[in-house]
Amino acid sequence: MNTAHFNPTSLFAERMSGVPTSFIREILKTTVQPDVISFAGGLPNPAFFPVEAFQAAADSVFSKSGRNALQYAQTEGYLPLREYISARYKQIQGLDIKPEEILITSGSQQGIDLVGKVLVNPGDTVAMESPGYLGAIQSFSVYQPNFAGITLTNEGVDVDELEALYDKQDVKLFSAIPNFQNPTGISYTEATRERVATALMGRNTLIIEDDPYGDLRFSGVRAKSLRAYFGDQCILFGSFSKIAAPGFRLGWVVAAKPIMEKLIIAKQATDLHTNFVGQRIMHEYLVNNDLEAHIGRIKSAYQAQCEVMLGAIERHFPTEAVSTKPEGGMFVWVTMPEHFSTVKFFDVAIKQKVAFVPGLPFYVNGGGSNTMRLNYSCAEATMIEEGIKRLGAMMHELLPQTATV
């Protein structure tokens, strides 16, 4: 067979040229050695995966309705699971969300992709927090938008900057993680949420509220969902990955009927429906176990791990290093002096068997080369202390050497 003229790279769709690789996934390849202390992954702690309870749930599903569970199912998702999610929103957050407004997805990441597929045309402006969630940046990039990064402060997004953007041009979406944001761990204050609502409510735009971490608050008081302010103007994402187990890849999208109709069509074209066996097992687990008690155990552990990390940062990092103080979630964000490249520092740190995520890829409009994300949820206290100690020693050594770092 003559393949002299075959050039597969010339056949790629233009849309793929601007899609970045998953920087975190590439970094995780360097952390597979058992002696590496990794703060890189955004991973829940597997010690809290309810293995026995899920095994019992699976046995129950297969013994009671195995043939049905193994069949094709409706695109929207298993109705009893959507009813459970609806009832929990009402109980926990006071949100009136009907089951028909919920679409079960393959993780909330698929929800982001479906929204991009349904709503984003090439050249549309998508506003995002800066730094922003890398998974959303990668997913939306497929649809070739113009990204506008909005500065994230310790109180949440800079509302003046956000409002100025909207006054200057049409913005299709504003994508936000208001609770324990990935990558910074920052949460919007109630005042910031109210200001965002005042600035954007009624404009011809959609608010994307990605909320995988909201249940993981271990201090402070839960703030109102953005959907409580915006109603149908807000598309809300949720996930079982952080409160149950990520291996099921079960998330959901909450959207108003006109948007939901298009999301369902897009999902049908993608995968027909989310793993039905997994949905049935998850629902069986939820109705036969105390989810809130389980989440309570996770929160207690994460609070202790977060406190260990913040204490170690205080003891070992140079005073020039400034870190966020999260009230929940899984991440601490560290900002170094402007001349300090965390990408170059990663190469130094991995040789000392410590990994983190440099902040550069979280910025859609450049910047952030002196920042880094640290995950505390998937490392035990002794490893956190040792890893931060190693990083701190290297920082103290390299900070004066501005020419090499």
Buried (B, 14 or more C-beta within 10 A) or exposed (E): EEEEEEEEEEEEEEEEEEBEEBBBEEBBEBBEEEEBBBBBBBBBBEEBBBEEBBEBBBEBBBEEEBEEBEEEBEBBBBBBBBBBBBEBBEEEBEBEBEBEBBBBBBBBBBBBBBBBBBBBEEEBBBBBBBBBBBBBBBBBBBBBBBBBBBEBBEBBBBBEBBBEBBEEEEBBBBBBBBBBBBBBBBBBBBEBBBBBBEBBBEBEBBBBBBBBBBBBBBEEEBBBBBBBBBEBBBBBBBBBBBBBBBEBBBBBBBBBEEBBEBBBBBBEEBEEBBBBBBBBBBBBBBEEBEBEEBBEEBBEBBBBBBBBBBBBBEEBBEEEBEBBEBBBBBBBBBBBEEEBBBBBBBEBBBEBBBBBBBBBBBBBEEBBBBBBBBBBBBBBBEBBBBBBBBBBEBBEEBBEEEEEB
